[in-house]
Amino acid sequence: MAKQPKKVVTLVHEVFEDLELWYPAIRLRESDVEVVFAGEEAGKTYTGKNGLKATADIAFTDLNADDFDGVLVPGGYAPDKLRRYSYVLHFLQQIDEQGKPIGIICHAGWVLISANILNGKKATSTPAIKDDMKNAGVQWVNEAVVKDGNIISSRNPNDLHLYVPAFIESLRQ
């Protein structure tokens, strides 16, 4: 019997960090992982900090943890918007409860802080939100990639070449 291909959702909103959304999406697709973009509205196109576009395949309200093997939260300024949606926070809590990989990079830690799933975890982020992470009970470290259980975190686009393989490895476990 053939193995089911993996399916990952990437959360998207305005002013996402272009490389932190597209580099992982491309690398995952090269690894035969289906990547679905979820946004506030299905079919809506969002613009990254540097002008790249991403169109939501599904709406946040359609997110179901049973449909996905993992989730990626790109950075930029989108995480400040993403954390305002109860659907997103509830979905992340479910993914976390199921022990599925959650990838966060740059400012994405904000979303997991709001979902209340980073307390007590070791993680990294952009230094700009280091205090937010520490105040949320995170053991913050300044490393390219940090894996604590099912949470894979990274600092910025310079670390993508290490972050994406770590996420893919977690997805395959």
N, C-alpha and C positions, 0 to 999 in steps of 0.2 A: 504494500500500500504506500502510495506517494505521500511524502511529508507535506503538510499544509504550509503554504508560504506565510511568512510573518507579515503582520500589518501594524504599522505605527501611525499615530496621529501627531501632527505638528500643530500647535496652537498659534494662530495668527491674528494680528490686529495692526492698526496703523502704527507706523514708525518702528517697525521691527528692524533688527540689525540684519541687513541683507545677507551677509556671509553666514551668519549664525542660523539662518533659516535654510538658505539654498545649498550650502556646502553639505550639511548632513543629509538633506533630502536627496541630492544627487548621489552621494556615496551609498546611502541605504538602497536606493533604486538599483545601483550597480551590483549590490549584494542580493538582489532578488527579493527585497523587502518592499511591500506595497506601502506607499506614503500617502496619507490623506491629510489635507489641510482643513482645519476647523476654525470658523470665524463666527462673528456675531450673527451673520446671515449667510446662508448657502448662496453661492453665486456672486457674492460681493468680492470686489477686487481691492486689496489693501496695498499700500505703497510703503516700501522700506525707507530707512534713513537716507539711502543713497539712490533712491529712485527705482529699484527693482520692484516688480509687481508679484503678488501672489493672490490667487483666487481661491476662496473657501469652497471646498467640495461639499461640506456639511456645516450645519449650524451648531453652535454650542449646545442648544437644546436637544440635539440629536445624539449627543455623546453618550455612549454606553460602554462601560469598562469591559464588558464581556466580548465586545467587538474588536478589541485591540490587544496587541501583545506588549505595547509600550507607548510612551508619550515623550515628545520633545517640546521644550519651551525655549524658544529663542529669546535673546536679549534685545537690546535697544530700549526704546521707551514703551514698547507694546506691553511689557509685563505690568506696568503701572495701570494700564487699562484692563488687562486680562484678569487681574485679581479682584476686580469689581463685580464679576459675574458669578453668582452663586452656583450656576450650572458647572462652570469651570472648576471651582473649588471642590464641589461635591464629586465630580468626575475624578479629579486628582486624588481625593481621599480614597475612592474606590480602587483606583489603580494601585495606590500604595498598600491598601489592605490586602490586595491580591498578590502583592510582592512583585509586580511587574516593573520593568525598568522605567525610570523617570529621569530624563536628561535635562539639566538646566545649565545655562551658560550666561555669564555677564550679569545683567539685572534680573534674570529669571528667578532668582532666589526669592524675590518679592512675592511671587505667586505662591510658592510653596510655604512661605511664612504665613500668608493669609489663609492658606488651606490648613494651617497648623500641623504640618507634617515634617518640619525640619528640626523641631525642638529636640535637643539631645544628640543630633547627628553631627558628624564631621563633614564639612563641605567647604567649597571655595566659591568665589564670585569675583566680579570686578571690585577692586578696592573701594570704589565709590559707595558701595552698600555694605561694606565690612561691618560698620557699627550697627546697621539694621539687622544683619545676620546674627551678630553676637548678642544683641538685645533680645532676639527671638530664641535664644538658647542654643545657637549653633556653635560648635567648636570650629571656628573659622581658621583656615590655613591658606597661605599664599603659595599654592601649588598648581601646576598646569591642569591636572585631572585628579579628582578625589572621588573614590567610590566608597560609599558606606551603605551596605545592604543593597537595596534596589535603586538608590539615588546616585547618579553619576553627575558630578558638577565640574565646571570649568570656568576659567576667568574671562577669556576674550577671544576674538578671531585668531590671534596668534597661536592659540592652543588647539585649534580645530583638528589638526593632523593627529593629535593624541586623543582628544575627546571622542571623536566619532568612532575610531576602532574600539575604544573602551565601551561605548554604548552598544555597538554591534556585538561585542563579546558577551555582554550582559544579556542581550536579547536572545542569544543562542543557547544560554545556559538553562 
